Amino acid sequence: MTDKHAKIVITGAAGLVGQNLIVELEQQGYTQLVAIDKHAHNLQILRELHPAVRVVHADLAEPGDWAREFEGAACVAQLHAQITGKTTELFTRNNLVATSHVLDACRATNVPYMVHISSSVVNSVAKDDYTNTKRAQEEMVVASGLRHCVLRPTLMFGWFDPKHLGWLSRFMAKTPVFPIPGDGKFMRQPLYERDFCRCIAKCIEREPDGEVYDIVGDTRVDYVDIIKTIKRVKKLHTLIVHIPIGFFAFLLRVYSLFSSKPPFTADQLKALSAGDDFKGIDTEAVFGVRQTPFENAIRESYTDPRYSRIVLQR
């Protein structure tokens, strides 16, 4: 059982999960949080929102003094991940090399426990750089010899999101026409970020050993209905237009020629239409976390007066 005044180190802390997790942990009374990330702009957002948190700017793929931050830690929450990118090397560097360094630091400083954030894609039929490196990353943690648990979330949405549904919601607000690939009836199980962070907090508190938890949004909803829900809660008048999947993929490839960080890639379009149906635990039975109703979660994500307007850089 982790004490709320114990030192908790969070890697990838300035990203989507990290920002939401720190909001949750501070609300629960955790007092000694260390946030490590390489993204200076997003770290500054974190620093301004949470002045009591120790913030460390470091690239975990490079050995450095950041490893000393693990000394005396009761738990490491490993959140860092490369999610989108144009080259395999980016995924290898940030999902595998960085993780190897973090595991070395944990062993060197005798960190007693790790909560590792994997992804539901390890169970997916998809094959792409993100999926392949997340599978390998999880295997590294399991083989590390550290006491740990693994959480595998599905597609997430919530405050601070620069990608996925966050990007789509902002794009919809700016354009008179919103394109949908095909009929848009691709079943999704989106997970509300705050619900997921409450599950992480329970793992930090209880320290389940060797457990692997598939965390799935408990609402099955088609992609087109997600878009319609966002449109409804934001009171937008955008016209939703369906276009052939092949043409949609072509447009994504053209967009990627002009953007080093495309918000949505052709590989992800393949994953979107793969038809995955993920099975997950009952979060209320396992963690005491009752998931927020989907439309309420969308409304909170994209209309909250304090957090909905804060967008991380990619």
Helices and strands as residue ranges (DSSP letters): E 7-11, H 16-27, E 32-37, H 40-49, E 54-57, G 65-70, E 75-78, H 88-91, I 92-97, H 98-108, E 114-117, G 120-123, H 129-142, E 148-153, E 156-157, H 164-174, E 177-181, E 187-188, E 191-192, H 193-206, E 212-215, E 221-222, H 223-233, E 239-243, H 245-258, H 266-272, H 283-287, H 294-303
